[in-house]
């Protein structure tokens, strides 16, 4: 029958058969030769029954087709469940049936290999993600999968996490259940609890979908403790800066290095100097340039461009026209703030009214 199958096979399939009488002989042939498929008899002299399949699968990934006697078809089915690709009963299959069985076994094994490779890549990517990632069943909240970042963040073992629900990780369970059922995809802040009882803030991004016939969502959870601490520290610094700025007799400002030198912060003293409120200065990027006396604008912008190019201190005196039409002299000093690349990100400075000093100087000339 084997010879007949080889002779009658289609043009794109050519079979070359090797025969082994014993299990250990078959193992040796597989390990030393390139074998595409194994037709395995369950009644070998040195191995029989289901153990023959399990032993072969432990030493080789070659796809197996089990050959069974009439009286052990049940055993053959068990072998397939254990990992064999197919089985046939001796004497009950013709050459075409054998060829088809071989084809399907090889193709299924190739598909399984691709699926395993795909799954391995998925797990690598899944576990490379720095955020904690969970696959969660929407109806029950049960955790179906979790990555290594989740294990590290919450302090539970992987198997422990898969026994929990998403509400078990939350310090606010009713809120978690509510957003899950509403299909919310972004939660800027929630408070979760680690295994040791530590409560910490998290940011949650979710994507809802169907998986294995179930409504689920993939949740990416990021610990934002350090970010909130940094934001709080920044608010404290800004509050102190504003307190100082509002209580010194000059206009303190911070501007962007753009075409208008747009002001992004200015102290309340600006109203005393210019007649414009801080809100007016912040809402109109071109207002500062309009304040500069027309006869001084060219000199001011020349000094400003030189200061930006050299990234040095700006020190310039010029006249401004206030909101009520008065002309005042100001002294403007500013320092460029640089990032790690050496680029200017902000220009912080102050302006003071030097009109009286200029008047005294003129009187002495």
Secondary structure, DSSP 8 states (H G I E B T S, - for coil): -HHHHHHHS-TT--------SSHHHHHHHHHHS--SEEEEESEETTEETHHHHHHHHHH--SEEEEEE-GGGHHHHHHHHHHT-SEEEETTS--HHHHHHHHHHHHHHHHHHHHHHHHHHHHHHHHHH-SSEEEEEETTT-BEEEE-HHHHHHH---HHHHTTSBGGGGBSSHHHHHHHHHHT--EEEEEEEE-TTS-EEEEEEEEEEEEETTEEEEEEEEEE-HHHHHHHHHHHHHHHHHHHHHTTSSSEEEEE-SSTT--EEEE-THHHHHHS--HHHHHH-TTHHHHHB-TTTHHHHHHHHHHHHHHT--EEEEEEEE-TTS-EEEEEEEEEEEE-TTS-EEEEEEEEEE-HHHHHHHHHH-
